[in-house]
Amino acid sequence: SIFMEQLARPPPPLAHRIDFQRRLGQAMPWRRVEKTRAAAEGKTSKPPAPRTVAIIGGGVAGLACARRLRSLGVKATVFDTGKREPGGRASSRLWCGQVVDHASQFVTCLDPELSEVLASSGAARRFGTDGRFGRLSTEGFSAIDDQLERWVGIQGMAGIVKALAQGLEVHQDVWVPPSNGLQAAGGSWNVVVPRDQSYNFDAAVIAHNGKCAER
């Protein structure tokens, strides 16, 4: 076909392609005007680094993000829906006088920095290294020996979260509505919560679970 014949043809010489691009630019002068106008207005410069950041979600990801921002000199504010304490899927509950993990029961550590944080927190201990962690099937119990580093909370997983939250500004029992709770305000972001409270930040991070973040 004609299309296949055109594909089979060798590309035009480089000089011809450069001349075509030059003539194309002359035919569309508005592009040059837009670039010149953007440079004159300073739009090509990088935006300033944020000094305040809102973090929606007080789980492990949100708290880790806040800790990292704090180490960089950025003021981070965490908004969490937990009524008593942050944690998300790493929270714990009291049941018949015993601490019961709400979801996550241990953490597998693959990062040396996280390992150092857990070791120095005083809220976690190594887990699964004594042969009692494994798989139970109809053929019996088989220990897992994969050389991975696992940690468990001494007083439940919530203890680890409390250690991560130390020194952070966390707003508890606060629901940021997914419909209009996070609003763009020019070059900043407004976080609007029930009871008509509004907070303004340079940037915002959504560290919530997928279902709420999608809404």
TAGIVEN-V153648 format. One line per field, one symbol per residue. ss: DSSP state (@ for helix, = for strand, . for the rest). phi: phi as a letter, one per 30 degrees, with the letter a starting at -180 (. if undefined). psi: psi as a letter, one per 40 degrees, with the letter a starting at -180 (. if undefined). A space follows every 50 residues. Layout:
BEGIN
ss->???
phi->???
psi->???
END
This chain:
BEGIN
ss->.@@@@@@@.....@@@@@@@@@@@@@@.@@@@@@@@@@@@.......... .=====..=@@@@@@@@@@@@...=====.......=@@@.====..=== =.....===..@@@@@@@@@@..====......====..====.....== ===...@@@@@@@@@...===..........====..======...==== =.====...@@@@@.
phi->.dddddddddddeedddddddddddddbdddddddddddddidddddddd cbbcccjcdddddddddddddcicdcbccbdddcadkidccbbcbhicdb ddbdcabcccceddeddddcdicbbdbicciccaccbdcjcbdcbcidcb bbddcidddddeddddicdbcdhbcceddbdcbdbicbbcccceihcbbc bdbbbcccdeddddd
psi->iddddddeiiiiidddddddddddddegedddddddddddeeeeiiiihi dhhhhhhfaddddddddddddeehhhhhhiehddiidbefiiihhfeihh hdcheihhhehddddddddedeeiiiifeeeehahhaeeahhihgeeihi iihdfiddddddddeheihhhifhhhhededhhhgbeahhhhiiffhhih idiihhfiiddddd.
END
